[in-house]
Amino acid sequence: MTAFVVDTNVPISANGRETRADERCQLECVRKLKAVADGEVVAIDDAGSILNEYLKYVRWSGQPGAGDLFFKHVFNSQYDPTRVRRVPLNPSEDHRRVFDELPPNTLDRSDRKFLAVAVAARAVVLNATDSDWAEQQALMDELEVEVRQLCPRHATK
């Protein structure tokens, strides 16, 4: 079964708050988050850095947005290996890597945890509005990481 690493911009876009995503993008993010929560595996780091980043943008209650509901699902299911794959990451002293799972790179530092989890879990990254993923396609190819662009028109500068 495919595991998915969900960049923070997907639940943000699904919520429709503080985002540049249009309604079509928002609906695509809602659809994909619901599909993932209903039967796919979400990959996160076991140190909690992905969940902590989500918390900056979503509500614990799981309401009122689909992104909030997705966070609640991941948080509540984080110890159910049939729903959430928690992977250990190995911090690197090399600031060009951040994690041993990655080679030296120029990906935005805040996105490296998502990429390292994708590498460790052999997971697909879901992105809505971050242009870094497309701009770093050579790195994705090198690491054999698939990035699914839910809103390609928003994922470029």
Contacts in CASP RR format, 6 or more apart in sequence:
PFRMAT RR
TARGET T0000
AUTHOR 0000-0000-0000
METHOD contacts of the structure
MODEL  1
MTAFVVDTNVPISANGRETRADERCQLECVRKLKAVADGEVVAIDDAGSI
LNEYLKYVRWSGQPGAGDLFFKHVFNSQYDPTRVRRVPLNPSEDHRRVFD
ELPPNTLDRSDRKFLAVAVAARAVVLNATDSDWAEQQALMDELEVEVRQL
CPRHATK
1 40 0 8 1.000
1 41 0 8 1.000
2 40 0 8 1.000
2 41 0 8 1.000
2 123 0 8 1.000
2 124 0 8 1.000
3 40 0 8 1.000
3 41 0 8 1.000
3 42 0 8 1.000
3 43 0 8 1.000
3 85 0 8 1.000
3 121 0 8 1.000
3 122 0 8 1.000
3 123 0 8 1.000
3 124 0 8 1.000
4 36 0 8 1.000
4 40 0 8 1.000
4 41 0 8 1.000
4 42 0 8 1.000
4 43 0 8 1.000
4 123 0 8 1.000
4 124 0 8 1.000
4 125 0 8 1.000
4 126 0 8 1.000
5 42 0 8 1.000
5 43 0 8 1.000
5 44 0 8 1.000
5 50 0 8 1.000
5 114 0 8 1.000
5 117 0 8 1.000
5 118 0 8 1.000
5 121 0 8 1.000
5 123 0 8 1.000
5 124 0 8 1.000
5 125 0 8 1.000
5 126 0 8 1.000
6 33 0 8 1.000
6 36 0 8 1.000
6 42 0 8 1.000
6 70 0 8 1.000
6 74 0 8 1.000
6 126 0 8 1.000
7 111 0 8 1.000
7 114 0 8 1.000
7 125 0 8 1.000
7 126 0 8 1.000
7 127 0 8 1.000
7 128 0 8 1.000
7 130 0 8 1.000
7 133 0 8 1.000
8 50 0 8 1.000
8 53 0 8 1.000
8 54 0 8 1.000
8 56 0 8 1.000
8 57 0 8 1.000
9 19 0 8 1.000
9 127 0 8 1.000
9 128 0 8 1.000
9 129 0 8 1.000
9 130 0 8 1.000
10 29 0 8 1.000
10 32 0 8 1.000
10 33 0 8 1.000
10 67 0 8 1.000
10 70 0 8 1.000
10 126 0 8 1.000
10 127 0 8 1.000
10 128 0 8 1.000
10 150 0 8 1.000
11 29 0 8 1.000
11 33 0 8 1.000
11 54 0 8 1.000
11 57 0 8 1.000
11 58 0 8 1.000
11 66 0 8 1.000
11 67 0 8 1.000
11 68 0 8 1.000
11 70 0 8 1.000
11 71 0 8 1.000
12 18 0 8 1.000
12 19 0 8 1.000
12 21 0 8 1.000
12 57 0 8 1.000
12 58 0 8 1.000
12 67 0 8 1.000
12 128 0 8 1.000
12 129 0 8 1.000
13 19 0 8 1.000
13 21 0 8 1.000
13 25 0 8 1.000
13 26 0 8 1.000
13 29 0 8 1.000
13 128 0 8 1.000
13 129 0 8 1.000
13 150 0 8 1.000
13 151 0 8 1.000
13 154 0 8 1.000
14 26 0 8 1.000
14 29 0 8 1.000
14 30 0 8 1.000
14 33 0 8 1.000
14 65 0 8 1.000
14 66 0 8 1.000
14 67 0 8 1.000
14 70 0 8 1.000
15 57 0 8 1.000
15 58 0 8 1.000
15 65 0 8 1.000
15 66 0 8 1.000
15 67 0 8 1.000
15 68 0 8 1.000
16 26 0 8 1.000
16 65 0 8 1.000
18 57 0 8 1.000
19 26 0 8 1.000
19 129 0 8 1.000
20 129 0 8 1.000
20 154 0 8 1.000
21 29 0 8 1.000
21 128 0 8 1.000
21 129 0 8 1.000
21 151 0 8 1.000
21 154 0 8 1.000
22 154 0 8 1.000
24 151 0 8 1.000
25 128 0 8 1.000
25 129 0 8 1.000
25 150 0 8 1.000
25 151 0 8 1.000
25 153 0 8 1.000
25 154 0 8 1.000
28 128 0 8 1.000
28 150 0 8 1.000
28 151 0 8 1.000
29 66 0 8 1.000
29 67 0 8 1.000
29 128 0 8 1.000
29 150 0 8 1.000
29 151 0 8 1.000
30 66 0 8 1.000
30 67 0 8 1.000
32 126 0 8 1.000
32 150 0 8 1.000
33 66 0 8 1.000
33 67 0 8 1.000
33 69 0 8 1.000
33 70 0 8 1.000
34 66 0 8 1.000
34 70 0 8 1.000
36 42 0 8 1.000
36 70 0 8 1.000
36 126 0 8 1.000
37 69 0 8 1.000
37 70 0 8 1.000
37 73 0 8 1.000
37 74 0 8 1.000
39 83 0 8 1.000
41 82 0 8 1.000
41 83 0 8 1.000
41 84 0 8 1.000
41 85 0 8 1.000
42 74 0 8 1.000
42 77 0 8 1.000
42 83 0 8 1.000
42 84 0 8 1.000
42 85 0 8 1.000
43 84 0 8 1.000
43 85 0 8 1.000
43 87 0 8 1.000
43 117 0 8 1.000
43 118 0 8 1.000
43 120 0 8 1.000
43 121 0 8 1.000
43 123 0 8 1.000
44 50 0 8 1.000
44 51 0 8 1.000
44 74 0 8 1.000
44 78 0 8 1.000
44 84 0 8 1.000
44 85 0 8 1.000
44 86 0 8 1.000
44 87 0 8 1.000
44 117 0 8 1.000
45 86 0 8 1.000
45 87 0 8 1.000
45 88 0 8 1.000
45 89 0 8 1.000
45 113 0 8 1.000
45 116 0 8 1.000
45 117 0 8 1.000
46 86 0 8 1.000
46 87 0 8 1.000
46 88 0 8 1.000
46 89 0 8 1.000
47 88 0 8 1.000
47 89 0 8 1.000
49 113 0 8 1.000
50 113 0 8 1.000
50 114 0 8 1.000
50 117 0 8 1.000
51 71 0 8 1.000
51 74 0 8 1.000
51 75 0 8 1.000
51 78 0 8 1.000
53 110 0 8 1.000
53 113 0 8 1.000
54 71 0 8 1.000
54 74 0 8 1.000
55 71 0 8 1.000
58 67 0 8 1.000
58 68 0 8 1.000
58 70 0 8 1.000
58 71 0 8 1.000
59 65 0 8 1.000
59 68 0 8 1.000
59 71 0 8 1.000
60 71 0 8 1.000
60 72 0 8 1.000
60 75 0 8 1.000
61 68 0 8 1.000
61 72 0 8 1.000
62 68 0 8 1.000
62 69 0 8 1.000
62 71 0 8 1.000
62 72 0 8 1.000
63 69 0 8 1.000
73 83 0 8 1.000
74 84 0 8 1.000
77 83 0 8 1.000
77 84 0 8 1.000
78 84 0 8 1.000
78 86 0 8 1.000
79 86 0 8 1.000
85 121 0 8 1.000
85 123 0 8 1.000
87 117 0 8 1.000
87 120 0 8 1.000
87 121 0 8 1.000
88 120 0 8 1.000
89 99 0 8 1.000
89 100 0 8 1.000
89 101 0 8 1.000
89 113 0 8 1.000
89 116 0 8 1.000
89 117 0 8 1.000
89 120 0 8 1.000
90 99 0 8 1.000
90 100 0 8 1.000
90 101 0 8 1.000
91 98 0 8 1.000
91 99 0 8 1.000
91 100 0 8 1.000
92 98 0 8 1.000
92 99 0 8 1.000
92 100 0 8 1.000
92 102 0 8 1.000
94 104 0 8 1.000
96 104 0 8 1.000
96 105 0 8 1.000
96 106 0 8 1.000
97 103 0 8 1.000
97 104 0 8 1.000
97 105 0 8 1.000
97 112 0 8 1.000
98 109 0 8 1.000
98 112 0 8 1.000
98 113 0 8 1.000
98 116 0 8 1.000
99 112 0 8 1.000
99 113 0 8 1.000
99 116 0 8 1.000
101 116 0 8 1.000
101 119 0 8 1.000
101 120 0 8 1.000
102 112 0 8 1.000
102 115 0 8 1.000
102 116 0 8 1.000
102 119 0 8 1.000
102 143 0 8 1.000
103 139 0 8 1.000
103 142 0 8 1.000
103 143 0 8 1.000
105 112 0 8 1.000
105 136 0 8 1.000
105 139 0 8 1.000
106 136 0 8 1.000
107 115 0 8 1.000
107 132 0 8 1.000
107 136 0 8 1.000
107 139 0 8 1.000
108 130 0 8 1.000
108 132 0 8 1.000
111 130 0 8 1.000
111 132 0 8 1.000
111 133 0 8 1.000
114 125 0 8 1.000
115 125 0 8 1.000
115 139 0 8 1.000
115 143 0 8 1.000
115 145 0 8 1.000
117 123 0 8 1.000
118 124 0 8 1.000
118 125 0 8 1.000
118 143 0 8 1.000
118 145 0 8 1.000
119 143 0 8 1.000
119 145 0 8 1.000
124 145 0 8 1.000
124 146 0 8 1.000
124 147 0 8 1.000
124 148 0 8 1.000
125 133 0 8 1.000
125 145 0 8 1.000
125 146 0 8 1.000
125 147 0 8 1.000
125 148 0 8 1.000
126 147 0 8 1.000
126 148 0 8 1.000
126 150 0 8 1.000
127 133 0 8 1.000
127 147 0 8 1.000
127 148 0 8 1.000
127 149 0 8 1.000
127 150 0 8 1.000
127 155 0 8 1.000
128 149 0 8 1.000
128 150 0 8 1.000
128 151 0 8 1.000
128 154 0 8 1.000
128 155 0 8 1.000
129 151 0 8 1.000
129 154 0 8 1.000
129 155 0 8 1.000
130 155 0 8 1.000
131 155 0 8 1.000
131 156 0 8 1.000
131 157 0 8 1.000
133 140 0 8 1.000
133 147 0 8 1.000
133 149 0 8 1.000
133 155 0 8 1.000
134 147 0 8 1.000
134 149 0 8 1.000
134 155 0 8 1.000
134 156 0 8 1.000
135 157 0 8 1.000
140 146 0 8 1.000
140 147 0 8 1.000
149 155 0 8 1.000
END
